[in-house]
Amino acid sequence: MGIGGCIILIAVGAILTFATDWHMSGVNLDLVGIILMAVGLIGIATFSGIARRRRVVVPPSPVVEEERHHHHHPGGTYGDYGTYE
């Protein structure tokens, strides 16, 4: 669930809590609305915490260049690359 889903939960919860006066037997719509708003707020906090961790920039490590050593091979060859002069 992303930020959009969390905002929808908050909106539906607010509508159920503040904009309706329906009465259902066995269901307290005000409480359901408050729960939906709380879940939406927790979701936004979690999502923003994860997004903040992803933005952490780690400085690149210094590049260490390796020195290439050329070895003199007896017989006039340099490995599998042919002869050297």
N, C-alpha and C positions, 0 to 999 in steps of 0.2 A: 504494500500500500504506500503510495507516494504522498507528496504534499497535497495533491488535488483530492485524494480520498479522505485525508484528514480534514480538509476544509469542508468537504461535503458532510462528514460526520458532525462537525461542529454546527453547520447550518441546519441540518435536520434536527439535531438536538435542541437548538435554540427555537426552532419552529414548534417542536413538540412541547417545550417548556413554556414559552412565552406567548405563542400565537394561537394556540388551540384551547378550547374548553370542552373537548370531548370527554366523555366519561365511559370507561369500559369496565365491566365487572372483572375484578381480579388483576387488573393492570393499572398501575399508577403512571400515566403518561408523563407527568412532570419528572418523576424519578428516572424514567427511561431516557428522557431528554437530557437530564443532567449527566447520566452515565455516558451517553453518546458524546456530549461535549467534552467530558473528561478524557475519554478514549482518544478523541481527536487531538486534544492538547498534548497528551502523552505521545501520540504518534508524531506530531510536529516536532516536539522536543527531541525525540529519538532520531528522527530523520535529519534534523539540523546538526545533531551531534555527530552522526555518521558522515554527513557531508563535510563538516569542519575537519574531521580526521583525514578525509581524502585530499583535502587541499594543502596539507602540510608538505612543504617542499624540502626535500633533503638535498643539501648541497652535494654536487658531484665529487667523487673522490679524485685526487690528483692522478694523472695518467703517468705511469712509469714506463718509459721506453726501454726495451731490452736491447742490450748490445749484441750485435751479431758477430760471432767469432768465425772466421774462415780458417779452416784447418788445412794444412798441407798434407795431402794424401800421397803416399808413395805410388809410383807408377804413372804419374801424370794425370790422374783423374780426380775430379771433384765430385764424389758421390755418384749419383745417377744422372748428373746433369751434363756429362761429357768431359772433355779435356779442358784444362786451363793452360794459359800460356805464360 
